[in-house]
């Protein structure tokens, strides 16, 4: 069994569906859970919170992102660290690929 997880192209791991949201766990251990999301254009993850701190890394696309009371436009390369319990939401303007790291 390998001692590491390797993905040479994250964009290939979650091709956004035309209509809907795809999610897939890429890695999970006692410190972190890595989940890749593919959002079809116009798809939304409504406001919610996470019980653990999290990191969002936008790999591809454009999205409206809310973080608490702030709204920002996220694009490829946008990186966010969120503390536990911060209300947040994501609305894809174009097809979006997003890597979520849940810190344990």
C-alpha positions in Angstrom: 0.0 0.0 0.0 1.2 3.5 -0.9 2.2 5.9 1.8 1.0 8.9 -0.1 -1.9 10.2 -2.3 -0.9 11.7 -5.7 -3.1 13.5 -8.2 -1.2 15.0 -11.1 -4.2 17.1 -12.3 -7.0 17.9 -9.9 -9.2 19.2 -12.7 -9.4 15.7 -14.1 -10.7 14.3 -10.8 -14.0 16.1 -10.8 -15.3 17.1 -14.2 -18.3 19.3 -13.4 -21.6 17.9 -14.5 -23.8 20.0 -16.9 -26.5 20.2 -14.2 -25.6 19.3 -10.6 -22.7 18.9 -8.2 -20.3 16.0 -8.0 -18.2 15.3 -5.0 -15.5 12.7 -4.4 -13.2 12.1 -1.4 -9.6 12.0 -2.6 -7.9 11.3 0.7 -8.8 10.9 4.4 -6.6 10.2 7.4 -6.6 11.3 11.1 -5.5 14.9 10.2 -7.4 15.9 7.0 -10.2 14.9 4.6 -9.7 16.1 1.0 -12.8 16.3 -1.1 -13.0 17.5 -4.8 -16.2 19.1 -6.0 -17.3 19.7 -9.5 -20.2 22.3 -9.9 -22.2 22.8 -13.0 -22.7 26.4 -14.0 -25.4 28.0 -11.9 -25.3 25.3 -9.2 -25.2 26.4 -5.5 -24.1 25.0 -2.2 -26.4 26.9 0.1 -25.2 28.6 3.3 -23.9 26.1 5.9 -21.2 25.7 8.5 -18.5 23.0 9.1 -17.7 21.7 12.5 -14.0 21.8 11.8 -11.6 24.4 10.2 -11.5 24.1 6.4 -9.5 25.3 3.4 -11.1 26.0 0.0 -8.9 26.0 -3.1 -10.6 27.0 -6.4 -8.9 24.9 -9.1 -11.1 26.1 -12.1 -14.0 28.4 -12.9 -15.7 31.4 -11.3 -18.0 31.5 -8.3 -19.7 33.8 -5.9 -18.5 32.9 -2.4 -20.0 34.1 0.9 -17.8 34.0 4.0 -19.8 35.1 7.0 -21.2 38.5 6.0 -18.6 39.0 3.2 -19.1 38.3 -0.5 -16.2 37.7 -2.9 -15.8 36.5 -6.4 -13.6 33.4 -6.5 -11.6 32.4 -9.5 -9.0 29.8 -10.4 -6.3 30.2 -7.7 -8.5 31.6 -5.0 -7.6 30.1 -1.6 -9.5 30.5 1.7 -8.9 29.3 5.2 -12.2 29.2 7.3 -12.5 28.7 11.0 -15.0 26.1 12.3 -18.6 27.3 12.3 -18.2 30.1 9.8 -21.3 30.3 7.6 -20.4 30.1 4.0 -21.9 29.3 0.6 -20.8 28.8 -3.0 -22.6 29.6 -6.3 -20.9 28.6 -9.5 -21.1 31.2 -12.3 -19.2 28.9 -14.7 -18.4 25.2 -14.3 -16.2 25.1 -11.1 -13.7 22.6 -9.6 -13.1 23.2 -5.9 -10.8 21.3 -3.5 -12.1 21.2 0.1 -9.7 20.3 2.9 -11.4 19.6 6.2 -8.9 19.8 9.0 -9.3 17.4 11.9 
